[in-house]
Amino acid sequence: MYTQLSKKGVNVPDGFTLTTNAYWYFVNENNLKEKLKEIFNKFDPKSIKSLQETGKAARNFILKAELPEDLKSQIIKAYQKLGEKYGKNPDVAVRSSGVAEDQPTMSFAGQFESYLNVRRDEELLKNIKKCLASSFNDRAIAYREEKKVPHLEFALSVGIIKMVRSDLASSGVIFTLDTETGFRNVVLINSIWGIGEMIVKGKVTPDEFYVFKPTLRRFTPQGKLYRPIVVKNLGRKTKKYIYKKEGGLKEMNVSQKDQTRFSLTDEGVLTLAKWACVIENHYKIPQDIEWAKDGKTGQLFIVQSRPETVHAPEVAKVYEEYQIKTKKAPILTGIAIGNKIGQGKVHVIEDVSKISEFQKGEVLVTKMTDPDWVSIFPVASAIVTEEGGSTCHAAIVSRELGVPCIVGTKTGTKILKNNEEITVDCTAGREGRIFLGKIPFEIKRYDLKKIPKLKTKIMINIGAPDIAFKTSFLPNDGVGLARIEFILAEKIRIHPLALYHFKNLKTEKLKNQIEKITIGYKDKKEYFVDKLTEGISQIAAAFYPKPVIVRFSDLKTSEYRALIGGQLFEPEESNPMLGWRGASRYYDPKFRLAFEMECKALKKAREVFGLKNIWAMVPFCRTVEEGKKVFDLMAKNGLKRGEDGLKVIVMCEIPSNVILADKFLEIFDGMSIGSNDLTQLVLG
């Protein structure tokens, strides 16, 4: 990686590698193969007790064996040479890598041990042996059994790499596709404070960034690069790992200030995304990458890259649609992993020593999992953890095995009780939902190859950004209606004018409620624009370069009143359907400022992210004159019809739209029939 990627402009720390030849030399010199064969002949893969006893015996054989003297000498010589570049006794990471690791159908992520902040010759030699012994961790043995990899034909290599001082800055992981759907036009970056082991161990929920690949290296008409960070989610980064003076790591709390800000700048996100694309192009397969930022120099580095093993081998052939049949509210939510539903009895386990009590078909509920829990995954109907993010070890293994998993629930072990039946639903986008009882659900499967091609163009209607990537795999000609009402109600949740006039709000309770939701934003207007931009952009990116028609807000007064702070700005109407809605709101002085923020969001998605496939749509436009007023206001806010490919459509949902269709089409680029409202307004 160092020699190949450095010349392509990717920063990679220097180091050296013990190949699998060194592993076999060590094994053969100590006659370990016969000893290992003897204990594995007695191994019962169905018994957790046998797994634990076999693993312990195998590891002890390796730890008690001696590295051959000539191998020791070569290791120390290479380490001292590294010291000539970085100073005597440089701090290094000792990382294991298996020859079968991360083949296109396997992920050994977190199966073997790595040791960080290792210094001095004797510590290096000791940790290399510990790395080799980790080939027989319980989790690695169980996983090889699952994947039918022969234990005694499996070899480890060990990388010794100069540490990056991320304990003074941040680190994380990158995937060159969306981990839940396999959508390949984005780079997913996770980031935390300190050393990245916290992510793998699932101890924190990282910051999350999605970067859109197709416009990442393209230039705006003004000659600047687009900055397509289409999604930014602030994580819960309460802890971090830092150096211990004597070597190794220690855990400490993250300051309140750092918890409420992103651990990576936009510039850093874009740099890492570009490097990720370079690495993916080099290896010609989607990648799972680890990165780190040096707190002393401010430099970013790539410290590991391997094939992504869940979606990389796939080409979607069957589209699955789960339909859960309930209107009940979930008792718990978190981050959904995968796209399935699992059901079973709750089994709360707080200590890994108790995993032998777990029964097949139960739902594991725990604070967090690490690789020591891997024997449970194949037999669990679902996994629920309190901590962790979408790239923690629990998420990676659940995703690969197809086990429904919800991470980051915060209070799972407190709310869920042993033996109660629950349904774990990962089919509603990013949000995973847990319901009491066994909720009925239906699975529909569509063979995409058997769907006939039509002469008529079929466009998709969509409201929830979280399902956009998955929905894009359906045959389509773009999006005919992207509703922003879902983004307003579910993502933003606050009335736009309550955000605009935040400083002038009189109620402290309301201000505190808004502050809690908008953590990290001093200017609450920016929160509205950013979150609306992200929602729109996620949909537009999913279907790029096909047109995505985004309808401006069409909430009725009753629906606006339901938003936080809405009662301060909305009248009570006896018939909201015919009231203050659609185009008539936009130029009204009482709502104009809110509409201008909507325009800024569309403008940002098109001009900053490069999503020029976004068109606009105006709803409930009663007269041609009203349409012209909206055009004027859009133009004043940087959205001019016909400029830079921007088309503007009008909803045909009022009798006047039908009667005066030719007049409306003199100023609009097309009509979209709103059959529901039009039927009611014509037939009464």
Secondary structure, 3 states (H helix, E strand, C coil): CHHHHHCCCCCCCCEEEECHHHHHHHHHHCCHHHHHHHHHHCCCCCCHHHHHHHHHHHHHHHHHCCCCHHHHHHHHHHHHHHHHHHCCCCCEEEEEEECCCCCCCCCCCCCCCEEEEECCHHHHHHHHHHHHHHHHCHHHHHHHHHHCCCHHHCCEEEEEEECCCHHHCEEEEEECCCCCCCCCCEEEEEEEECCCHHHHCCCCECEEEEEECCCCCCECCCCCECCCEEEEECCECCEEEEECCCCCEEEEECCHHHHCCCCCCHHHHHHHHHHHHHHHHHHCCCEEEEEEECCCCCCEEEEEEEECCCCCCCCCCEEEEEEECCCCCCCEEEEEECCCEEEEEEEECCCHHHHHHCCCCCEEEECCCCHHHCCCHHHCCEEEECCCCCCCHHHHHHHHHCCCEEECCCCHHHHCCCCCEEEEECCCCCEEEEEECCCCEEEEEEEHHHCCCCCCCCCEEECCHHHHHHHCCCCCCCEEEEECHHHHHHHHCECHHHHHCHHHCCCHHHHHHHHHHCCCCCCHHHHHHHHHHHHHHHHHHHHCCCCEEEECCCCCHHHHHCCECHHHCCCCCCCHHHCCCCHHHHCCCCCHHHHHHHHHHHHHHHHCCCCCCEEEEECCCCCHHHHHHHHHHHHHCCCCCCHHHCCEEEEECCHHHHHCHHHHHHHCCCEEECHHHHHHHHHC
